[in-house]
Amino acid sequence: MRKGLKKTAALLLAFCMVFALSACSVRKNKTITLNVFAPIDSILAVSGLVDKFSRLNENIVLTINYDDNDMHAAKIEAGYDCDIYICDEPICMNWLDAEYIGAVYNDEAKTQANPNENDKIYSDSRVDAFKGKAIGEDDREYDQVFTAAICKSTQHYKEAQLFIDFLFSEEAAEIYKVGEFEMLEKPAN
């Protein structure tokens, strides 16, 4: 009788170990999807960055939604699923940043930078990542700065931060050059 009990206990223990090990391997290989909202002007840089990042981080898939900055800001404000917001218009980024509640961006018109008191991005994740040349309405060339931030709606902050850090890597610098962009200096933490 004791032998049967020992065998049953041993089988039960072995089953638990196999189950636990298989559960660990499933979690380890789980694929995470990050949604990136980016301006159309960044398509050359962002598509290359996403491709390279995905090859380096096989368990992270990035989907890109290209649109105008104000459309992205409105979607994020409305609650669309966005993990990383890349923007080349500070007004649109400020619209979502609690740090700009009560701030005025146009002294003459007394226009509020964040009139709806949005708190949709992590202010401390906000970084100017890269720049390119653009032509303004006055036909003058100017630096177009692309800022990236992690949205508060993300379920994958750690993975989103990996992508933000990647924007300042040697691999990213090579991608920027191909699209005639330039990597900016990573801010000190």
Rosetta constraint file for C-alpha pairs under 8 A:
AtomPair CA 1 CA 5 HARMONIC 6.42 0.50
AtomPair CA 2 CA 6 HARMONIC 6.13 0.50
AtomPair CA 3 CA 7 HARMONIC 6.16 0.50
AtomPair CA 4 CA 8 HARMONIC 6.12 0.50
AtomPair CA 5 CA 9 HARMONIC 6.09 0.50
AtomPair CA 6 CA 10 HARMONIC 6.01 0.50
AtomPair CA 7 CA 11 HARMONIC 6.06 0.50
AtomPair CA 8 CA 12 HARMONIC 6.05 0.50
AtomPair CA 9 CA 13 HARMONIC 6.06 0.50
AtomPair CA 10 CA 14 HARMONIC 6.10 0.50
AtomPair CA 11 CA 15 HARMONIC 6.05 0.50
AtomPair CA 12 CA 16 HARMONIC 6.19 0.50
AtomPair CA 13 CA 17 HARMONIC 6.24 0.50
AtomPair CA 14 CA 18 HARMONIC 6.23 0.50
AtomPair CA 15 CA 19 HARMONIC 6.08 0.50
AtomPair CA 16 CA 20 HARMONIC 6.01 0.50
AtomPair CA 17 CA 21 HARMONIC 6.09 0.50
AtomPair CA 18 CA 22 HARMONIC 6.08 0.50
AtomPair CA 19 CA 23 HARMONIC 6.14 0.50
AtomPair CA 20 CA 24 HARMONIC 6.31 0.50
AtomPair CA 21 CA 25 HARMONIC 6.39 0.50
AtomPair CA 22 CA 26 HARMONIC 6.24 0.50
AtomPair CA 23 CA 27 HARMONIC 6.37 0.50
AtomPair CA 24 CA 28 HARMONIC 6.19 0.50
AtomPair CA 25 CA 29 HARMONIC 6.30 0.50
AtomPair CA 26 CA 30 HARMONIC 6.15 0.50
AtomPair CA 29 CA 59 HARMONIC 6.48 0.50
AtomPair CA 30 CA 59 HARMONIC 6.40 0.50
AtomPair CA 31 CA 58 HARMONIC 7.90 0.50
AtomPair CA 31 CA 59 HARMONIC 4.51 0.50
AtomPair CA 31 CA 60 HARMONIC 5.72 0.50
AtomPair CA 31 CA 61 HARMONIC 7.01 0.50
AtomPair CA 32 CA 59 HARMONIC 6.12 0.50
AtomPair CA 32 CA 60 HARMONIC 4.84 0.50
AtomPair CA 32 CA 61 HARMONIC 6.02 0.50
AtomPair CA 32 CA 156 HARMONIC 7.87 0.50
AtomPair CA 33 CA 60 HARMONIC 5.82 0.50
AtomPair CA 33 CA 61 HARMONIC 4.64 0.50
AtomPair CA 33 CA 62 HARMONIC 5.63 0.50
AtomPair CA 33 CA 63 HARMONIC 7.19 0.50
AtomPair CA 34 CA 60 HARMONIC 7.21 0.50
AtomPair CA 34 CA 61 HARMONIC 6.19 0.50
AtomPair CA 34 CA 62 HARMONIC 4.77 0.50
AtomPair CA 34 CA 63 HARMONIC 6.30 0.50
AtomPair CA 34 CA 82 HARMONIC 7.48 0.50
AtomPair CA 34 CA 83 HARMONIC 5.73 0.50
AtomPair CA 34 CA 84 HARMONIC 7.48 0.50
AtomPair CA 34 CA 156 HARMONIC 7.58 0.50
AtomPair CA 34 CA 160 HARMONIC 7.08 0.50
AtomPair CA 35 CA 62 HARMONIC 5.86 0.50
AtomPair CA 35 CA 63 HARMONIC 5.00 0.50
AtomPair CA 35 CA 64 HARMONIC 6.12 0.50
AtomPair CA 35 CA 65 HARMONIC 7.49 0.50
AtomPair CA 35 CA 81 HARMONIC 6.93 0.50
AtomPair CA 35 CA 82 HARMONIC 5.01 0.50
AtomPair CA 35 CA 83 HARMONIC 5.20 0.50
AtomPair CA 35 CA 84 HARMONIC 6.48 0.50
AtomPair CA 36 CA 62 HARMONIC 6.75 0.50
AtomPair CA 36 CA 63 HARMONIC 5.97 0.50
AtomPair CA 36 CA 64 HARMONIC 4.80 0.50
AtomPair CA 36 CA 65 HARMONIC 6.16 0.50
AtomPair CA 36 CA 82 HARMONIC 6.10 0.50
AtomPair CA 36 CA 83 HARMONIC 6.03 0.50
AtomPair CA 36 CA 84 HARMONIC 4.80 0.50
AtomPair CA 36 CA 85 HARMONIC 5.92 0.50
AtomPair CA 36 CA 86 HARMONIC 7.39 0.50
AtomPair CA 37 CA 64 HARMONIC 5.92 0.50
AtomPair CA 37 CA 65 HARMONIC 4.88 0.50
AtomPair CA 37 CA 66 HARMONIC 6.11 0.50
AtomPair CA 37 CA 67 HARMONIC 7.56 0.50
AtomPair CA 37 CA 72 HARMONIC 6.54 0.50
AtomPair CA 37 CA 82 HARMONIC 6.65 0.50
AtomPair CA 37 CA 84 HARMONIC 6.35 0.50
AtomPair CA 37 CA 85 HARMONIC 4.94 0.50
AtomPair CA 37 CA 86 HARMONIC 6.03 0.50
AtomPair CA 38 CA 42 HARMONIC 6.77 0.50
AtomPair CA 38 CA 43 HARMONIC 7.77 0.50
AtomPair CA 38 CA 46 HARMONIC 7.55 0.50
AtomPair CA 38 CA 64 HARMONIC 6.96 0.50
AtomPair CA 38 CA 65 HARMONIC 6.23 0.50
AtomPair CA 38 CA 66 HARMONIC 5.08 0.50
AtomPair CA 38 CA 67 HARMONIC 6.63 0.50
AtomPair CA 38 CA 68 HARMONIC 8.00 0.50
AtomPair CA 38 CA 69 HARMONIC 7.46 0.50
AtomPair CA 38 CA 72 HARMONIC 7.84 0.50
AtomPair CA 38 CA 85 HARMONIC 6.26 0.50
AtomPair CA 38 CA 86 HARMONIC 4.73 0.50
AtomPair CA 38 CA 87 HARMONIC 6.13 0.50
AtomPair CA 39 CA 43 HARMONIC 7.27 0.50
AtomPair CA 39 CA 66 HARMONIC 5.39 0.50
AtomPair CA 39 CA 67 HARMONIC 5.28 0.50
AtomPair CA 39 CA 68 HARMONIC 5.42 0.50
AtomPair CA 39 CA 69 HARMONIC 5.72 0.50
AtomPair CA 39 CA 86 HARMONIC 6.86 0.50
AtomPair CA 39 CA 87 HARMONIC 6.04 0.50
AtomPair CA 39 CA 88 HARMONIC 7.04 0.50
AtomPair CA 40 CA 66 HARMONIC 5.23 0.50
AtomPair CA 40 CA 67 HARMONIC 5.53 0.50
AtomPair CA 40 CA 68 HARMONIC 6.49 0.50
AtomPair CA 42 CA 46 HARMONIC 5.77 0.50
AtomPair CA 42 CA 146 HARMONIC 7.97 0.50
AtomPair CA 43 CA 47 HARMONIC 5.68 0.50
AtomPair CA 43 CA 66 HARMONIC 7.50 0.50
AtomPair CA 44 CA 48 HARMONIC 6.44 0.50
AtomPair CA 44 CA 179 HARMONIC 5.50 0.50
AtomPair CA 45 CA 49 HARMONIC 6.11 0.50
AtomPair CA 45 CA 175 HARMONIC 6.42 0.50
AtomPair CA 45 CA 176 HARMONIC 5.75 0.50
AtomPair CA 45 CA 179 HARMONIC 5.80 0.50
AtomPair CA 45 CA 181 HARMONIC 7.28 0.50
AtomPair CA 46 CA 50 HARMONIC 5.97 0.50
AtomPair CA 47 CA 51 HARMONIC 6.14 0.50
AtomPair CA 47 CA 64 HARMONIC 7.87 0.50
AtomPair CA 48 CA 52 HARMONIC 6.18 0.50
AtomPair CA 48 CA 175 HARMONIC 6.15 0.50
AtomPair CA 49 CA 53 HARMONIC 5.94 0.50
AtomPair CA 49 CA 167 HARMONIC 7.54 0.50
AtomPair CA 49 CA 172 HARMONIC 6.23 0.50
AtomPair CA 49 CA 175 HARMONIC 6.66 0.50
AtomPair CA 50 CA 54 HARMONIC 5.96 0.50
AtomPair CA 50 CA 62 HARMONIC 6.40 0.50
AtomPair CA 51 CA 55 HARMONIC 6.38 0.50
AtomPair CA 52 CA 56 HARMONIC 6.35 0.50
AtomPair CA 52 CA 171 HARMONIC 7.74 0.50
AtomPair CA 53 CA 57 HARMONIC 6.01 0.50
AtomPair CA 53 CA 163 HARMONIC 7.20 0.50
AtomPair CA 53 CA 166 HARMONIC 7.31 0.50
AtomPair CA 54 CA 58 HARMONIC 5.65 0.50
AtomPair CA 54 CA 59 HARMONIC 7.83 0.50
AtomPair CA 54 CA 60 HARMONIC 6.14 0.50
AtomPair CA 54 CA 61 HARMONIC 5.99 0.50
AtomPair CA 54 CA 62 HARMONIC 7.00 0.50
AtomPair CA 60 CA 159 HARMONIC 7.54 0.50
AtomPair CA 67 CA 71 HARMONIC 6.57 0.50
AtomPair CA 67 CA 72 HARMONIC 6.59 0.50
AtomPair CA 68 CA 72 HARMONIC 6.42 0.50
AtomPair CA 69 CA 73 HARMONIC 6.18 0.50
AtomPair CA 69 CA 87 HARMONIC 6.00 0.50
AtomPair CA 69 CA 88 HARMONIC 7.23 0.50
AtomPair CA 69 CA 89 HARMONIC 6.77 0.50
AtomPair CA 69 CA 92 HARMONIC 6.26 0.50
AtomPair CA 70 CA 74 HARMONIC 6.14 0.50
AtomPair CA 70 CA 92 HARMONIC 5.84 0.50
AtomPair CA 71 CA 75 HARMONIC 6.17 0.50
AtomPair CA 72 CA 76 HARMONIC 6.12 0.50
AtomPair CA 73 CA 77 HARMONIC 6.04 0.50
AtomPair CA 73 CA 92 HARMONIC 5.93 0.50
AtomPair CA 73 CA 93 HARMONIC 7.17 0.50
AtomPair CA 73 CA 95 HARMONIC 7.25 0.50
AtomPair CA 73 CA 96 HARMONIC 6.92 0.50
AtomPair CA 74 CA 78 HARMONIC 6.09 0.50
AtomPair CA 75 CA 79 HARMONIC 6.35 0.50
AtomPair CA 75 CA 80 HARMONIC 5.36 0.50
AtomPair CA 76 CA 80 HARMONIC 5.14 0.50
AtomPair CA 76 CA 81 HARMONIC 7.28 0.50
AtomPair CA 76 CA 82 HARMONIC 6.73 0.50
AtomPair CA 76 CA 96 HARMONIC 7.96 0.50
AtomPair CA 76 CA 120 HARMONIC 7.20 0.50
AtomPair CA 77 CA 96 HARMONIC 6.99 0.50
AtomPair CA 77 CA 118 HARMONIC 7.17 0.50
AtomPair CA 77 CA 120 HARMONIC 6.89 0.50
AtomPair CA 79 CA 153 HARMONIC 7.76 0.50
AtomPair CA 81 CA 153 HARMONIC 6.73 0.50
AtomPair CA 81 CA 154 HARMONIC 7.51 0.50
AtomPair CA 82 CA 151 HARMONIC 6.36 0.50
AtomPair CA 82 CA 153 HARMONIC 6.68 0.50
AtomPair CA 82 CA 154 HARMONIC 6.63 0.50
AtomPair CA 83 CA 150 HARMONIC 5.79 0.50
AtomPair CA 83 CA 151 HARMONIC 5.11 0.50
AtomPair CA 83 CA 152 HARMONIC 7.54 0.50
AtomPair CA 83 CA 153 HARMONIC 6.58 0.50
AtomPair CA 83 CA 154 HARMONIC 4.69 0.50
AtomPair CA 83 CA 155 HARMONIC 7.78 0.50
AtomPair CA 83 CA 156 HARMONIC 7.57 0.50
AtomPair CA 83 CA 157 HARMONIC 7.86 0.50
AtomPair CA 83 CA 160 HARMONIC 6.64 0.50
AtomPair CA 84 CA 148 HARMONIC 6.85 0.50
AtomPair CA 84 CA 149 HARMONIC 5.73 0.50
AtomPair CA 84 CA 150 HARMONIC 4.62 0.50
AtomPair CA 84 CA 151 HARMONIC 5.73 0.50
AtomPair CA 84 CA 160 HARMONIC 6.60 0.50
AtomPair CA 85 CA 148 HARMONIC 5.58 0.50
AtomPair CA 85 CA 149 HARMONIC 5.37 0.50
AtomPair CA 85 CA 150 HARMONIC 6.34 0.50
AtomPair CA 85 CA 151 HARMONIC 6.72 0.50
AtomPair CA 86 CA 146 HARMONIC 6.43 0.50
AtomPair CA 86 CA 147 HARMONIC 5.50 0.50
AtomPair CA 86 CA 148 HARMONIC 4.30 0.50
AtomPair CA 86 CA 149 HARMONIC 6.60 0.50
AtomPair CA 87 CA 92 HARMONIC 7.34 0.50
AtomPair CA 87 CA 93 HARMONIC 6.58 0.50
AtomPair CA 87 CA 146 HARMONIC 5.43 0.50
AtomPair CA 87 CA 147 HARMONIC 5.26 0.50
AtomPair CA 87 CA 148 HARMONIC 6.43 0.50
AtomPair CA 88 CA 144 HARMONIC 6.41 0.50
AtomPair CA 88 CA 145 HARMONIC 5.50 0.50
AtomPair CA 88 CA 146 HARMONIC 4.43 0.50
AtomPair CA 88 CA 147 HARMONIC 6.13 0.50
AtomPair CA 89 CA 93 HARMONIC 6.76 0.50
AtomPair CA 89 CA 145 HARMONIC 7.92 0.50
AtomPair CA 89 CA 146 HARMONIC 7.78 0.50
AtomPair CA 90 CA 94 HARMONIC 5.89 0.50
AtomPair CA 90 CA 147 HARMONIC 7.89 0.50
AtomPair CA 91 CA 95 HARMONIC 6.18 0.50
AtomPair CA 91 CA 105 HARMONIC 8.00 0.50
AtomPair CA 91 CA 113 HARMONIC 6.66 0.50
AtomPair CA 92 CA 96 HARMONIC 7.07 0.50
AtomPair CA 93 CA 97 HARMONIC 6.50 0.50
AtomPair CA 94 CA 98 HARMONIC 7.91 0.50
AtomPair CA 94 CA 99 HARMONIC 7.86 0.50
AtomPair CA 94 CA 100 HARMONIC 5.92 0.50
AtomPair CA 94 CA 113 HARMONIC 5.92 0.50
AtomPair CA 94 CA 114 HARMONIC 6.22 0.50
AtomPair CA 95 CA 100 HARMONIC 7.43 0.50
AtomPair CA 95 CA 113 HARMONIC 5.83 0.50
AtomPair CA 95 CA 114 HARMONIC 4.43 0.50
AtomPair CA 95 CA 115 HARMONIC 7.45 0.50
AtomPair CA 95 CA 116 HARMONIC 7.81 0.50
AtomPair CA 95 CA 118 HARMONIC 6.73 0.50
AtomPair CA 96 CA 114 HARMONIC 6.81 0.50
AtomPair CA 96 CA 117 HARMONIC 7.89 0.50
AtomPair CA 96 CA 118 HARMONIC 5.06 0.50
AtomPair CA 96 CA 119 HARMONIC 5.80 0.50
AtomPair CA 96 CA 120 HARMONIC 5.16 0.50
AtomPair CA 96 CA 121 HARMONIC 6.17 0.50
AtomPair CA 97 CA 101 HARMONIC 7.44 0.50
AtomPair CA 97 CA 114 HARMONIC 7.23 0.50
AtomPair CA 97 CA 118 HARMONIC 6.23 0.50
AtomPair CA 97 CA 119 HARMONIC 5.41 0.50
AtomPair CA 97 CA 120 HARMONIC 6.21 0.50
AtomPair CA 97 CA 121 HARMONIC 5.67 0.50
AtomPair CA 97 CA 122 HARMONIC 7.41 0.50
AtomPair CA 97 CA 123 HARMONIC 6.23 0.50
AtomPair CA 98 CA 114 HARMONIC 7.50 0.50
AtomPair CA 98 CA 117 HARMONIC 6.49 0.50
AtomPair CA 98 CA 118 HARMONIC 5.81 0.50
AtomPair CA 98 CA 119 HARMONIC 4.59 0.50
AtomPair CA 98 CA 120 HARMONIC 7.47 0.50
AtomPair CA 98 CA 121 HARMONIC 7.76 0.50
AtomPair CA 98 CA 123 HARMONIC 7.33 0.50
AtomPair CA 99 CA 123 HARMONIC 6.75 0.50
AtomPair CA 100 CA 113 HARMONIC 5.95 0.50
AtomPair CA 100 CA 114 HARMONIC 5.69 0.50
AtomPair CA 101 CA 112 HARMONIC 7.76 0.50
AtomPair CA 101 CA 113 HARMONIC 6.83 0.50
AtomPair CA 101 CA 114 HARMONIC 5.01 0.50
AtomPair CA 101 CA 115 HARMONIC 6.74 0.50
AtomPair CA 101 CA 117 HARMONIC 5.40 0.50
AtomPair CA 101 CA 118 HARMONIC 7.55 0.50
AtomPair CA 102 CA 112 HARMONIC 6.38 0.50
AtomPair CA 102 CA 113 HARMONIC 7.11 0.50
AtomPair CA 102 CA 114 HARMONIC 6.74 0.50
AtomPair CA 102 CA 115 HARMONIC 7.14 0.50
AtomPair CA 102 CA 117 HARMONIC 7.97 0.50
AtomPair CA 103 CA 112 HARMONIC 5.85 0.50
AtomPair CA 103 CA 113 HARMONIC 5.50 0.50
AtomPair CA 103 CA 114 HARMONIC 7.06 0.50
AtomPair CA 104 CA 110 HARMONIC 5.99 0.50
AtomPair CA 104 CA 111 HARMONIC 5.58 0.50
AtomPair CA 104 CA 112 HARMONIC 4.62 0.50
AtomPair CA 104 CA 113 HARMONIC 5.42 0.50
AtomPair CA 105 CA 110 HARMONIC 7.40 0.50
AtomPair CA 105 CA 111 HARMONIC 6.08 0.50
AtomPair CA 105 CA 112 HARMONIC 6.25 0.50
AtomPair CA 105 CA 113 HARMONIC 5.47 0.50
AtomPair CA 106 CA 110 HARMONIC 5.53 0.50
AtomPair CA 106 CA 111 HARMONIC 5.31 0.50
AtomPair CA 106 CA 112 HARMONIC 7.60 0.50
AtomPair CA 107 CA 111 HARMONIC 7.05 0.50
AtomPair CA 114 CA 118 HARMONIC 6.56 0.50
AtomPair CA 119 CA 152 HARMONIC 7.83 0.50
AtomPair CA 120 CA 151 HARMONIC 5.77 0.50
AtomPair CA 120 CA 152 HARMONIC 5.30 0.50
AtomPair CA 120 CA 153 HARMONIC 7.26 0.50
AtomPair CA 121 CA 125 HARMONIC 7.94 0.50
AtomPair CA 121 CA 126 HARMONIC 7.97 0.50
AtomPair CA 121 CA 149 HARMONIC 6.43 0.50
AtomPair CA 121 CA 150 HARMONIC 5.69 0.50
AtomPair CA 121 CA 151 HARMONIC 4.17 0.50
AtomPair CA 121 CA 152 HARMONIC 5.06 0.50
AtomPair CA 122 CA 126 HARMONIC 6.86 0.50
AtomPair CA 122 CA 149 HARMONIC 6.70 0.50
AtomPair CA 122 CA 150 HARMONIC 5.73 0.50
AtomPair CA 122 CA 151 HARMONIC 6.12 0.50
AtomPair CA 122 CA 152 HARMONIC 6.06 0.50
AtomPair CA 123 CA 149 HARMONIC 7.40 0.50
AtomPair CA 125 CA 148 HARMONIC 7.73 0.50
AtomPair CA 125 CA 149 HARMONIC 5.22 0.50
AtomPair CA 125 CA 150 HARMONIC 5.92 0.50
AtomPair CA 125 CA 161 HARMONIC 7.73 0.50
AtomPair CA 126 CA 147 HARMONIC 6.78 0.50
AtomPair CA 126 CA 148 HARMONIC 5.64 0.50
AtomPair CA 126 CA 149 HARMONIC 4.26 0.50
AtomPair CA 126 CA 150 HARMONIC 7.12 0.50
AtomPair CA 127 CA 147 HARMONIC 5.41 0.50
AtomPair CA 127 CA 148 HARMONIC 5.47 0.50
AtomPair CA 127 CA 149 HARMONIC 6.51 0.50
AtomPair CA 127 CA 186 HARMONIC 7.68 0.50
AtomPair CA 127 CA 187 HARMONIC 7.22 0.50
AtomPair CA 128 CA 145 HARMONIC 6.63 0.50
AtomPair CA 128 CA 146 HARMONIC 5.85 0.50
AtomPair CA 128 CA 147 HARMONIC 4.17 0.50
AtomPair CA 128 CA 148 HARMONIC 6.43 0.50
AtomPair CA 128 CA 184 HARMONIC 6.82 0.50
AtomPair CA 128 CA 186 HARMONIC 7.94 0.50
AtomPair CA 129 CA 145 HARMONIC 7.56 0.50
AtomPair CA 129 CA 146 HARMONIC 5.94 0.50
AtomPair CA 129 CA 147 HARMONIC 5.62 0.50
AtomPair CA 129 CA 148 HARMONIC 6.57 0.50
AtomPair CA 129 CA 167 HARMONIC 6.32 0.50
AtomPair CA 129 CA 168 HARMONIC 6.97 0.50
AtomPair CA 129 CA 183 HARMONIC 6.15 0.50
AtomPair CA 129 CA 184 HARMONIC 5.36 0.50
AtomPair CA 129 CA 185 HARMONIC 7.42 0.50
AtomPair CA 129 CA 186 HARMONIC 7.18 0.50
AtomPair CA 130 CA 145 HARMONIC 5.99 0.50
AtomPair CA 130 CA 146 HARMONIC 5.41 0.50
AtomPair CA 130 CA 147 HARMONIC 7.36 0.50
AtomPair CA 130 CA 176 HARMONIC 7.76 0.50
AtomPair CA 130 CA 181 HARMONIC 6.66 0.50
AtomPair CA 130 CA 182 HARMONIC 5.43 0.50
AtomPair CA 130 CA 183 HARMONIC 4.32 0.50
AtomPair CA 130 CA 184 HARMONIC 4.98 0.50
AtomPair CA 131 CA 143 HARMONIC 6.32 0.50
AtomPair CA 131 CA 144 HARMONIC 5.31 0.50
AtomPair CA 131 CA 145 HARMONIC 4.30 0.50
AtomPair CA 131 CA 146 HARMONIC 5.75 0.50
AtomPair CA 131 CA 181 HARMONIC 5.50 0.50
AtomPair CA 131 CA 182 HARMONIC 5.29 0.50
AtomPair CA 131 CA 183 HARMONIC 6.57 0.50
AtomPair CA 131 CA 184 HARMONIC 7.02 0.50
AtomPair CA 132 CA 143 HARMONIC 5.76 0.50
AtomPair CA 132 CA 144 HARMONIC 5.17 0.50
AtomPair CA 132 CA 145 HARMONIC 6.67 0.50
AtomPair CA 132 CA 180 HARMONIC 6.59 0.50
AtomPair CA 132 CA 181 HARMONIC 4.50 0.50
AtomPair CA 132 CA 182 HARMONIC 6.32 0.50
AtomPair CA 133 CA 141 HARMONIC 6.50 0.50
AtomPair CA 133 CA 142 HARMONIC 5.75 0.50
AtomPair CA 133 CA 143 HARMONIC 4.91 0.50
AtomPair CA 133 CA 144 HARMONIC 5.71 0.50
AtomPair CA 133 CA 181 HARMONIC 7.54 0.50
AtomPair CA 134 CA 141 HARMONIC 5.53 0.50
AtomPair CA 134 CA 142 HARMONIC 5.48 0.50
AtomPair CA 134 CA 143 HARMONIC 6.28 0.50
AtomPair CA 134 CA 144 HARMONIC 5.97 0.50
AtomPair CA 135 CA 139 HARMONIC 5.56 0.50
AtomPair CA 135 CA 140 HARMONIC 5.43 0.50
AtomPair CA 135 CA 141 HARMONIC 4.49 0.50
AtomPair CA 135 CA 142 HARMONIC 6.27 0.50
AtomPair CA 136 CA 140 HARMONIC 5.41 0.50
AtomPair CA 136 CA 141 HARMONIC 6.26 0.50
AtomPair CA 136 CA 142 HARMONIC 6.97 0.50
AtomPair CA 148 CA 164 HARMONIC 7.09 0.50
AtomPair CA 149 CA 164 HARMONIC 7.62 0.50
AtomPair CA 150 CA 154 HARMONIC 7.43 0.50
AtomPair CA 150 CA 157 HARMONIC 7.34 0.50
AtomPair CA 150 CA 160 HARMONIC 6.57 0.50
AtomPair CA 150 CA 161 HARMONIC 7.32 0.50
AtomPair CA 156 CA 160 HARMONIC 6.17 0.50
AtomPair CA 157 CA 161 HARMONIC 6.07 0.50
AtomPair CA 158 CA 162 HARMONIC 6.37 0.50
AtomPair CA 159 CA 163 HARMONIC 6.62 0.50
AtomPair CA 160 CA 164 HARMONIC 6.43 0.50
AtomPair CA 161 CA 165 HARMONIC 6.09 0.50
AtomPair CA 162 CA 166 HARMONIC 6.08 0.50
AtomPair CA 163 CA 167 HARMONIC 6.48 0.50
AtomPair CA 164 CA 168 HARMONIC 7.58 0.50
AtomPair CA 165 CA 169 HARMONIC 7.08 0.50
AtomPair CA 166 CA 171 HARMONIC 7.92 0.50
AtomPair CA 166 CA 172 HARMONIC 6.67 0.50
AtomPair CA 167 CA 172 HARMONIC 5.61 0.50
AtomPair CA 167 CA 173 HARMONIC 7.93 0.50
AtomPair CA 167 CA 183 HARMONIC 7.85 0.50
AtomPair CA 168 CA 172 HARMONIC 6.31 0.50
AtomPair CA 168 CA 173 HARMONIC 7.08 0.50
AtomPair CA 168 CA 183 HARMONIC 6.80 0.50
AtomPair CA 168 CA 184 HARMONIC 7.61 0.50
AtomPair CA 168 CA 185 HARMONIC 7.49 0.50
AtomPair CA 168 CA 186 HARMONIC 6.23 0.50
AtomPair CA 169 CA 173 HARMONIC 6.34 0.50
AtomPair CA 170 CA 174 HARMONIC 6.53 0.50
AtomPair CA 171 CA 175 HARMONIC 6.63 0.50
AtomPair CA 172 CA 176 HARMONIC 6.21 0.50
AtomPair CA 172 CA 183 HARMONIC 7.75 0.50
AtomPair CA 173 CA 177 HARMONIC 6.43 0.50
AtomPair CA 173 CA 182 HARMONIC 7.13 0.50
AtomPair CA 173 CA 183 HARMONIC 5.81 0.50
AtomPair CA 174 CA 178 HARMONIC 6.67 0.50
AtomPair CA 175 CA 179 HARMONIC 6.70 0.50
AtomPair CA 176 CA 180 HARMONIC 6.08 0.50
AtomPair CA 176 CA 181 HARMONIC 4.58 0.50
AtomPair CA 176 CA 182 HARMONIC 5.57 0.50
AtomPair CA 176 CA 183 HARMONIC 6.56 0.50
AtomPair CA 177 CA 181 HARMONIC 5.53 0.50
AtomPair CA 177 CA 182 HARMONIC 6.40 0.50
